[in-house]
């Protein structure tokens, strides 16, 4: 029996976060490799593509659970050196 979530049969690792449980509201995707259908199933309803200021070849996609998360995090993402290369998209 799982001591963290008694009704959840999945195993847990010490310090690991389970995306399916909703702990993460945004997620970076280096190289834009995650599949839209998979991310939608995990609850990520929005995404936006970025490049680094110094290197246009460095592609990053950020996944968001909702518009509130996007509004709360977009400034910090830009402060880290990312520049939007496309508008916010719906999965």
C-alpha positions in Angstrom: 0.0 0.0 0.0 1.3 3.4 -0.9 1.8 5.5 2.2 1.5 8.8 0.4 -1.7 8.1 -1.5 -3.5 5.0 -0.2 -5.9 4.8 -3.1 -3.2 5.3 -5.8 -1.7 1.9 -6.8 1.3 3.5 -8.6 4.7 3.2 -7.0 6.6 6.3 -5.8 10.2 7.2 -5.8 11.7 9.4 -3.0 11.6 13.1 -4.2 10.0 12.3 -7.5 7.1 14.4 -8.7 4.1 12.7 -10.4 2.9 14.8 -13.3 -0.4 12.8 -13.4 -1.2 14.1 -9.9 -1.1 17.7 -10.9 2.0 18.9 -9.0 3.5 20.6 -12.0 1.7 23.5 -13.7 4.3 24.2 -16.4 6.9 22.1 -18.0 9.9 22.8 -20.3 10.3 20.7 -23.5 13.8 21.0 -24.8 13.8 20.3 -28.6 9.9 20.3 -28.7 9.8 16.5 -28.4 6.7 15.9 -26.3 3.5 14.8 -28.2 0.5 17.0 -27.9 -1.9 14.2 -27.2 0.2 12.9 -24.4 0.5 16.3 -22.8 -3.2 16.9 -23.1 -3.8 13.7 -21.3 -1.5 14.9 -18.5 -3.6 18.1 -18.2 -1.3 20.5 -20.1 -3.8 22.5 -22.3 -1.5 25.2 -23.7 2.0 25.5 -25.1 4.2 28.2 -26.5 7.4 27.9 -28.5 10.5 29.9 -27.7 14.2 30.3 -28.8 17.1 31.6 -26.7 18.1 35.3 -27.3 21.7 34.3 -28.0 21.0 31.2 -30.1 18.0 31.0 -32.5 18.7 27.4 -33.1 18.0 26.4 -29.5 14.3 25.5 -29.5 12.2 25.2 -26.4 8.5 24.6 -25.9 6.9 25.4 -22.5 3.7 23.6 -21.6 1.1 25.1 -19.3 -1.9 23.8 -17.5 -4.0 26.9 -18.0 -3.9 30.6 -18.9 -3.5 31.6 -15.2 -0.2 29.6 -15.1 0.9 31.2 -18.4 0.2 34.7 -17.1 2.0 34.0 -13.9 5.1 32.5 -15.5 5.7 34.2 -18.9 7.7 37.1 -17.4 10.0 34.7 -15.6 10.5 32.6 -18.7 11.5 35.8 -20.7 13.8 36.8 -17.8 15.7 33.5 -18.3 16.5 34.5 -21.9 13.8 32.9 -23.9 12.0 34.8 -26.7 8.6 33.7 -28.0 8.9 32.4 -31.5 5.1 31.7 -31.8 1.9 32.7 -30.0 0.3 30.7 -27.2 -1.3 27.5 -28.7 -4.1 25.2 -27.5 -3.4 21.5 -27.4 
